[in-house]
Amino acid sequence: MSYEMILFETDGPVAVVTINRPKAMNALSPQVVNEIDHAMKTVMADDDLRVVILTGAGDKAFVAGADIAAMSKMTPLEGRAFSRAGQKVLFDMENMAKPVIAAVNGFALGGGCEIAMACDFIYAADNAKFGQPEINLGIIPGFGGTQRLSRLVGKNWAMELCLSGSLISAAEAKEIGLVNRVFAGEELMAAAMKTAQGIAAKGRVATRAIKELINQGYDMSLERAIPMEAECFATCFASPDQAEGMGAFLEKRKPDFKGALDK
């Protein structure tokens, strides 16, 4: 696929997907959503790629929201289709076997905040701003914002952010648990890449299992989730990664994980 709205680059085992509409503050359109979806499927199909960094072009915006000019002309049926298409892409990204890191380099508003929340964790530049301001347009978040936000930061903060439509800084987002770490803008991508390369060097079987367990067990009772962890723990012992990891530890050398990752 020839991309028009995103850039797709690789650095060894790390794919960097950049939403590339800087003049439009990287605003989302159906085409942008489709291209992100295709990029994630491309990563999953390539065994040499192990981690994704998702960011925005320029230093002003990660994604400043949806393309309002395009949305303003939608009928209710078109609005539902757009919402469900976006929800599916983000759900698939959230549940893909390979980790996705959001590197938020500016405004992450509306759909931008929703995309960031569907990543496995968020690194933010110190100038980043987060919010769900859809209420100011007479609508609500449509890509999972009302649901993921409450799960990440709690009901009260989700209520305030969605009902007020106000924005919060990267520091405030970190304080309430939306953002993992905050960096000076010029250090953001290097920090994200360092973490991505570190994860890429880990065993892929264990990486996938951890992602699946945390995602699936989050809404389960502890009583139900713990046995699921035990089963995945046992499965790891059938992987060559377990023998390599423990062997390397005992031999005091760096492990070289090559375990297969089923798609």
Phi and psi in degrees as a GROMACS rama.xvg file:
@    title "Ramachandran Plot"
@    xaxis  label "Phi"
@    yaxis  label "Psi"
@TYPE xy
-92.6999  114.853  SER-2
-82.8801  139.737  TYR-3
-113.194  -25.6471  GLU-4
-112.303  -9.74244  MET-5
-133.066  162.224  ILE-6
-110.855  138.321  LEU-7
-123.471  112.973  PHE-8
-129.967  159.254  GLU-9
-129.961  148.019  THR-10
-132.707  90.7087  ASP-11
61.9305  -124.334  GLY-12
-84.8503  5.89718  PRO-13
-108.869  127.609  VAL-14
-96.2923  136.359  ALA-15
-114.322  115.172  VAL-16
-106.063  118.376  VAL-17
-115.684  120.158  THR-18
-72.2418  120.206  ILE-19
-118.729  69.3236  ASN-20
-133.522  58.3172  ARG-21
-59.4815  -32.7921  PRO-22
-68.6756  -24.0853  LYS-23
-104.555  20.1159  ALA-24
55.9424  32.2407  MET-25
58.1005  33.5473  ASN-26
-61.375  146.418  ALA-27
-79.96  140.282  LEU-28
-135.159  167.936  SER-29
-53.4667  -36.1437  PRO-30
-67.9755  -40.5598  GLN-31
-60.3914  -45.4165  VAL-32
-60.5392  -43.1198  VAL-33
-64.4914  -38.7768  ASN-34
-70.9154  -36.0922  GLU-35
-61.9705  -43.9131  ILE-36
-58.4468  -46.5537  ASP-37
-64.1442  -40.3783  HIS-38
-62.3904  -41.7565  ALA-39
-66.6555  -37.8557  MET-40
-66.1663  -35.0227  LYS-41
-64.0967  -42.1125  THR-42
-61.1389  -45.5489  VAL-43
-63.372  -30.1741  MET-44
-82.3842  -10.6395  ALA-45
-106.347  109.898  ASP-46
-64.3852  -20.9206  ASP-47
-80.512  -14.7083  ASP-48
-98.6805  130.61  LEU-49
-121.674  -22.6103  ARG-50
-143.64  149.936  VAL-51
-120.383  138.036  VAL-52
-109.464  127.201  ILE-53
-111.8  124.933  LEU-54
-145.31  -177.199  THR-55
-120.502  154.082  GLY-56
-73.5534  146.313  ALA-57
81.3906  -171.637  GLY-58
-119.982  10.9275  ASP-59
-101.558  -30.8934  LYS-60
-146.58  137.008  ALA-61
-75.9976  -68.6508  PHE-62
-148.627  117.922  VAL-63
-83.7094  7.2006  ALA-64
131.316  -171.442  GLY-65
-80.1921  163.766  ALA-66
-75.4109  98.8491  ASP-67
-66.4712  -33.7356  ILE-68
-60.2918  -40.0208  ALA-69
-72.444  -39.6742  ALA-70
-69.9648  -30.8683  MET-71
-62.0257  -21.5796  SER-72
-99.7968  2.68278  LYS-73
-76.131  143.406  MET-74
-83.01  168.243  THR-75
-55.2089  -40.2342  PRO-76
-66.4813  -38.9356  LEU-77
-68.828  -36.6288  GLU-78
-62.9837  -42.8182  GLY-79
-63.3127  -43.0143  ARG-80
-62.8186  -41.4861  ALA-81
-64.2328  -44.3662  PHE-82
-61.4291  -49.2756  SER-83
-67.8729  -35.3568  ARG-84
-63.9344  -45.0669  ALA-85
-63.9731  -42.4465  GLY-86
-60.0305  -41.6645  GLN-87
-65.6142  -43.9297  LYS-88
-60.9152  -44.4485  VAL-89
-69.9539  -37.0522  LEU-90
-63.5876  -43.4056  PHE-91
-63.7075  -40.2083  ASP-92
-65.8187  -43.3024  MET-93
-60.4817  -34.4377  GLU-94
-103.621  5.2107  ASN-95
-67.6277  154.644  MET-96
-70.8161  -19.0915  ALA-97
-102.081  138.232  LYS-98
-64.8203  145.927  PRO-99
-125.206  123.461  VAL-100
-106.264  127.467  ILE-101
-87.33  125.508  ALA-102
-109.386  94.89  ALA-103
-88.5108  111.221  VAL-104
-106.962  19.2144  ASN-105
170.375  -138.721  GLY-106
-66.1245  129.091  PHE-107
-125.778  85.0284  ALA-108
-117.248  146.204  LEU-109
55.7178  -119.951  GLY-110
-59.7253  -26.9969  GLY-111
-67.2779  -42.5928  GLY-112
-64.8227  -38.8222  CYS-113
-65.7123  -40.3244  GLU-114
-63.089  -45.9342  ILE-115
-59.31  -41.3745  ALA-116
-67.7594  -24.8207  MET-117
-80.0682  -11.4253  ALA-118
-75.9903  167.493  CYS-119
-73.5221  -32.1499  ASP-120
-161.879  168.224  PHE-121
-123.132  126.589  ILE-122
-105.319  139.665  TYR-123
-131.239  145.296  ALA-124
-73.092  154.772  ALA-125
-68.2955  -12.0888  ASP-126
-96.9432  4.14323  ASN-127
-68.837  149.801  ALA-128
-130.977  139.365  LYS-129
-121.96  148.401  PHE-130
177.372  162.489  GLY-131
-120.928  79.1399  GLN-132
-88.6467  17.7721  PRO-133
-57.383  -31.904  GLU-134
-59.7488  -26.3638  ILE-135
-69.8286  -15.2854  ASN-136
-103.632  4.57096  LEU-137
80.7198  16.8726  GLY-138
-130.984  -173.725  ILE-139
-122.784  166.752  ILE-140
-57.2035  140.368  PRO-141
-121.599  -5.77128  GLY-142
-109.454  29.6176  PHE-143
99.9455  7.2759  GLY-144
-61.4389  -41.6915  GLY-145
-67.9205  -22.4719  THR-146
-95.5238  -48.069  GLN-147
-69.4441  -38.262  ARG-148
-62.2798  -43.9017  LEU-149
-65.3898  -33.0962  SER-150
-71.8856  -30.4886  ARG-151
-85.1285  -40.6051  LEU-152
-119.349  -2.48019  VAL-153
97.6078  159.579  GLY-154
-61.6325  -43.8037  LYS-155
-65.7803  -45.3968  ASN-156
-66.7595  -38.865  TRP-157
-62.1609  -41.5878  ALA-158
-60.7873  -47.5924  MET-159
-62.4834  -47.5968  GLU-160
-66.201  -42.2196  LEU-161
-75.005  -36.133  CYS-162
-80.0312  -32.0182  LEU-163
-88.628  -27.3011  SER-164
70.5574  14.2031  GLY-165
-81.4945  162.826  SER-166
-105.69  151.894  LEU-167
-126.259  153.756  ILE-168
-77.3195  168.879  SER-169
-59.5939  -40.1505  ALA-170
-63.5737  -42.1895  ALA-171
-66.8469  -38.5744  GLU-172
-63.1162  -37.4365  ALA-173
-67.6849  -39.3291  LYS-174
-62.5447  -35.817  GLU-175
-92.1386  -0.55833  ILE-176
95.057  10.0743  GLY-177
-80.4241  -36.3172  LEU-178
-112.761  140.6  VAL-179
-78.5359  -50.5868  ASN-180
-143.85  152.424  ARG-181
-122.379  136.151  VAL-182
-131.724  156.941  PHE-183
-58.6708  145.617  ALA-184
-52.3957  -42.6646  GLY-185
-72.2262  -11.1092  GLU-186
-102.62  -7.40998  GLU-187
-60.1678  -54.0682  LEU-188
-67.889  -35.4387  MET-189
-64.0243  -40.1388  ALA-190
-66.7034  -43.3309  ALA-191
-63.2014  -40.7767  ALA-192
-67.3251  -39.4116  MET-193
-60.2468  -45.0542  LYS-194
-66.1039  -42.6469  THR-195
-61.9028  -44.2532  ALA-196
-64.4679  -37.1174  GLN-197
-64.0631  -42.9189  GLY-198
-66.7114  -39.5855  ILE-199
-60.9684  -25.8222  ALA-200
-81.5014  -8.1867  ALA-201
-81.0612  171.169  LYS-202
-68.3949  130.943  GLY-203
-70.1723  -32.249  ARG-204
-64.125  -46.4295  VAL-205
-67.0881  -38.63  ALA-206
-59.8029  -46.9047  THR-207
-63.9862  -43.3227  ARG-208
-62.2169  -42.2959  ALA-209
-61.8355  -45.3069  ILE-210
-61.255  -46.921  LYS-211
-63.5388  -43.6919  GLU-212
-64.419  -44.4449  LEU-213
-65.6955  -44.2408  ILE-214
-65.4903  -46.1542  ASN-215
-75.4414  -35.0582  GLN-216
-83.5468  -11.736  GLY-217
-58.6011  -40.9799  TYR-218
-98.7492  5.94967  ASP-219
-89.716  161.843  MET-220
-70.3039  152.11  SER-221
-58.7405  -35.8131  LEU-222
-61.1767  -36.0266  GLU-223
-83.6517  -33.1405  ARG-224
-78.2821  -35.3148  ALA-225
-59.6301  -45.2557  ILE-226
-61.0076  -33.5898  PRO-227
-62.3409  -39.9993  MET-228
-62.9629  -41.326  GLU-229
-61.0184  -39.2853  ALA-230
-65.976  -43.0789  GLU-231
-67.0922  -37.4307  CYS-232
-58.2425  -45.8656  PHE-233
-63.6337  -40.3141  ALA-234
-61.7727  -33.0626  THR-235
-58.2418  -28.5784  CYS-236
-75.1645  -7.31124  PHE-237
-92.127  -3.58801  ALA-238
-95.5939  144.382  SER-239
-63.4554  -19.2627  PRO-240
-62.0856  -35.9109  ASP-241
-64.6052  -46.0427  GLN-242
-64.1037  -40.3163  ALA-243
-68.6134  -44.311  GLU-244
-64.3084  -46.9802  GLY-245
-73.1401  -35.5825  MET-246
-63.8416  -42.4913  GLY-247
-64.5378  -38.5853  ALA-248
-62.4218  -45.4942  PHE-249
-69.4365  -30.364  LEU-250
-91.2622  1.38547  GLU-251
57.014  49.3139  LYS-252
-135.229  168.376  ARG-253
-78.6802  131.295  LYS-254
-71.548  152.276  PRO-255
-122.755  87.5768  ASP-256
-77.8509  131.55  PHE-257
-135.249  14.3452  LYS-258
-58.0691  144.04  GLY-259
-73.0979  155.01  ALA-260
-125.185  108.701  LEU-261
-66.3924  138.376  ASP-262
